[in-house]
């Protein structure tokens, strides 16, 4: 199962009506952990993580939902 088809640049672009995430959400920590996994053990998530990492400076709720989607995928494919 590939998760890259879920993500596209169109879906991740910043919208004027969206609020940026606050410091209480560990977005950068999650992206860092996902980048480590993509580089070392799980290359199948590299494209999706790269798209999310492009928005590290100003992540929105949409980006956080994308990161959680990758985490759910990883949880479902532990083998």
C-alpha positions as CSV (number, residue, x, y, z in Angstrom):
1,X,0.0,0.0,0.0
2,X,1.4,3.4,-1.0
3,X,0.6,6.5,0.9
4,X,2.1,9.0,-1.6
5,X,-1.0,9.2,-3.6
6,X,-2.8,10.8,-0.6
7,X,-0.5,13.8,-0.7
8,X,-0.2,16.3,-3.4
9,X,1.1,19.9,-3.5
10,X,-2.4,21.1,-4.2
11,X,-3.7,19.5,-0.9
12,X,-0.8,20.9,1.2
13,X,-0.7,24.5,0.0
14,X,-1.4,27.2,2.7
15,X,-4.8,28.7,2.5
16,X,-5.4,32.3,3.8
17,X,-8.2,31.1,6.1
18,X,-6.1,28.5,7.9
19,X,-4.3,29.2,11.2
20,X,-0.8,28.1,11.8
21,X,-0.1,25.4,14.4
22,X,0.9,26.6,17.9
23,X,3.9,25.4,19.9
24,X,1.8,22.9,21.8
25,X,1.7,20.6,18.8
26,X,5.1,18.8,18.2
27,X,5.0,19.1,14.4
28,X,8.8,19.6,14.0
29,X,9.6,16.7,16.3
30,X,7.3,14.4,14.4
31,X,8.7,15.5,11.0
32,X,12.2,14.9,12.3
33,X,11.4,11.4,13.4
34,X,9.6,10.6,10.2
35,X,12.6,11.9,8.2
36,X,14.9,9.6,10.2
37,X,12.6,6.6,9.4
38,X,12.4,7.6,5.8
39,X,16.2,7.8,5.4
40,X,17.1,4.7,7.5
41,X,14.4,2.1,7.4
42,X,11.2,3.2,5.6
43,X,12.0,4.7,2.1
44,X,8.3,4.1,1.1
45,X,7.3,7.2,3.1
46,X,10.1,9.5,1.9
47,X,7.9,11.4,-0.7
48,X,5.1,12.1,1.7
49,X,7.5,13.2,4.5
50,X,9.3,15.4,2.0
51,X,6.1,17.2,1.1
52,X,5.3,17.8,4.8
53,X,8.8,18.9,5.6
54,X,8.6,21.7,3.1
55,X,6.1,23.4,5.4
56,X,8.1,23.2,8.6
57,X,8.3,27.0,8.9
58,X,4.5,27.5,8.8
59,X,2.6,24.3,9.3
60,X,-1.2,24.3,9.5
61,X,-3.8,21.9,10.8
62,X,-3.8,20.3,7.3
63,X,-0.1,19.5,7.6
64,X,-0.6,18.0,11.1
65,X,-3.3,15.8,9.8
66,X,-1.0,14.6,7.0
67,X,1.7,13.7,9.6
68,X,-0.8,11.8,11.6
69,X,-1.9,9.9,8.5
70,X,1.7,8.8,8.0
71,X,1.9,7.7,11.6
72,X,-1.3,5.7,11.2
73,X,0.2,4.1,8.1
74,X,3.3,3.1,10.0
75,X,1.3,1.8,12.9
76,X,-0.6,-0.5,10.5
77,X,2.5,-1.8,8.7
78,X,4.8,-2.7,11.6
79,X,6.1,-5.9,10.0
